Amino acid sequence: MTTAQKNDILRAMAVGVREQRDSILAANAKDVAAAEEKGLSKPMVDRLRLDPKSLEGIAAAIEQVAELPDPVGEVLGKWTRPNGLAMQKVRVPIGVIGIIYESRPNVTSDAAILCFKTGNATILRGGSEAIHSNTALAAALQAGGEKAGLPQDSIQLIPFTDRESVDHLAKMDRYLDLIIPRGGKGLIERVVQAARMPVIKHYDGVCHVYVHHTASHEMAANLILNGKCQKPSACNAVETVLVDREGAEDFYATLREVLRPSGVEVRGDAGVLAVWPGAKPATEEDWSTEYLDQILSIKTVSGTDEAIQHINTYGSHHTDVIVSEDATVAARFQHEVDSAVVLWNASTRFNDGGEFGFGAEIGISTDKLHARGPMGLAELCSYKYLVNGNGQVRL
Amino acid sequence: MTTAQKNDILRAMAVGVREQRDSILAANAKDVAAAEEKGLSKPMVDRLRLDPKSLEGIAAAIEQVAELPDPVGEVLGKWTRPNGLAMQKVRVPIGVIGIIYESRPNVTSDAAILCFKTGNATILRGGSEAIHSNTALAAALQAGGEKAGLPQDSIQLIPFTDRESVDHLAKMDRYLDLIIPRGGKGLIERVVQAARMPVIKHYDGVCHVYVHHTASHEMAANLILNGKCQKPSACNAVETVLVDREGAEDFYATLREVLRPSGVEVRGDAGVLAVWPGAKPATEEDWSTEYLDQILSIKTVSGTDEAIQHINTYGSHHTDVIVSEDATVAARFQHEVDSAVVLWNASTRFNDGGEFGFGAEIGISTDKLHARGPMGLAELCSYKYLVNGNGQVRL
């Protein structure tokens, strides 16, 4: 399909979602009622709920994806060999992508749209809590898209929500080129365990801010506040702060003032506890915990070596920050910290496809193969080599 | 490590191999004797055998890798965001790579060297037939490398050769970032089944030459001869030829003449059998068989549509060729055939890291994620993002 064809279909899908608004909301109401009856927590129920506004958001997001540049067909490399062979490396779709996800019904649309934009077919397998919403949304995408030429079955929602269906799908490497699980650690573990095809996943985000002794205390405190409090439930929120012993006491005084209004719970080592009334002692477990909450662990370190070692040992290779006025130290930290995104004097919260300028994001990979960090449209593609000759044979 | 440090260590490893020549050859003699005693086939024993010349080849190959450009640190992208954040995407090592392989002892050196050049640690697990050779080679690399500063344990050979050790290794995703199996289909299947980390593999090479009705008959026949006979045991050898019905009878006459001296066995459809004395009838199974031998299956097709459909159905997405004088048809074929390397008027045998100009090759991937086709040094790397700011927070 040409880019124009795909974009026409995307816009028709947005129309489909708008046209089927009432049936999608009715289906969603069933899921919400069932969730409340089952006694699911309020945040869980909220994540499930759609309303006219969030549904319009889904439709608008589809239109935005239609506006994004198409990575398929991009020439990634071009060279000529001494024997005259003209080589080209071009971006192509991956093929068939399985998306296994939980609760949020908007993933049905987000994932299908991004895969479609990149020329991939999608097999969606959502969770039982959202099955009515997912089914209605997938039907709306399909019905809308078909009017503009969407091939039938290029977006498929599997009607099974039992756990065995995950294992089953994960073994179908003859049909699926890639599986992307989106959800809690239990789901991801299950997929990784069973999968015979490549999996791109997002495990924990145990993210750090390291405050070097040359750091501006005000900047460091503000970056920690933003990293911890702007969205504590995000994977790129700060969980642990490491502070150079030199100047630590002064810095803790500043940080306490900056964090005070937010009510963040602090868990610290002895150095922190000595100067921070109300702080709790941090345990060994704290250093590798993703709180996803208004909790922050703080450790005093002897210097950059210990900070790097701590991050590479306890972190999750996701997002780490150094705050420093020393460019050499910052460059060393960025080089030696083995994480997808390593920032100097900026908030952890910038590890995000939108903030990177990717336009869309299917997730943030904690893997090192194929896609690392924010995963946009280009990362939903593979490549192939085209070689043009005039009869060359190998000697 | 700097590139210069790594290259010094590589050259010291080559010296190590030369210095320990006698002990490596003595160890190899044990393996060869055991293989002969066990009654292994002659080709199997030959693959196992080292001699002074092949060992010098191993040492020389190490020195060649030292001369290759270092992909680590290469800046793959660079841009600035509206908020002033300076973004960089840079190539970095993957981490720890497990190599699981069979028989050929030279893989011990090849794999360890390429991984080391790209800053990766290697865990080698070779087969039982070559255990003495592998142990001696790994010791020589380590002893030589250490003199120039190779960290201990950055190249490790596992002393277990039982099958359970493969499963065990494949579950250690806490320690290994990637596994590359090199060997027969049984081994690869076993690794894929057990692995919890990414696997880059090479399954079959069922490669095609499609002869379009506009093709030069002479060129097409020569490309088939080269693809089939230059090295029949190679994964990029031709297994099936597809020929447009228009002009097929003429073409078969040419092809028969060109192939005659080679003694290739031909298995054909009815159109072939009618004009090719001595050809055997092809069965359904032939279309998906990797012969790795002087056998060729030939099918007459109605045109480009059928050829593309046949290749995408029966092929292994490895290497396919169109021979045609029509550039539009060739471009369509290259676009629609879903294979790692699609050539126009050139031999399948060019799907090779060396022929691509990559300088070295750890294998040819039939996967679509991370690495597809010839896998050189760049494909043994991951990337990370470095983001530089001056206090930016997310709003």
Interface residues (C-beta under 8 A of the other chain):
Chain A: W79 R81 L85 M87 V92 I94 G95 D173 D177 L178 V192 Q193 R196 P198 V199 I200 S216 M219 N222 L223 L225 N226 Q230 A330 Q334 D338 S339 A340 V341 V342 L343 W344 N345 A346 S347 R349 F350 N351 D352 E355 F356 G357 D367 K368 L369 H370 R372 G373 S382 Y383 K384 Y385 L386 V387 N388 G389 N390 G391 Q392 V393 R394
Chain B: W79 R81 L85 M87 V92 I94 G95 D173 D177 L178 V192 Q193 R196 P198 V199 I200 S216 M219 N222 L223 L225 N226 Q230 A330 Q334 D338 S339 A340 V341 V342 L343 W344 N345 A346 S347 R349 F350 N351 E355 F356 G357 D367 K368 L369 H370 R372 G373 S382 Y383 K384 Y385 L386 V387 N388 G389 N390 G391 Q392 V393 R394
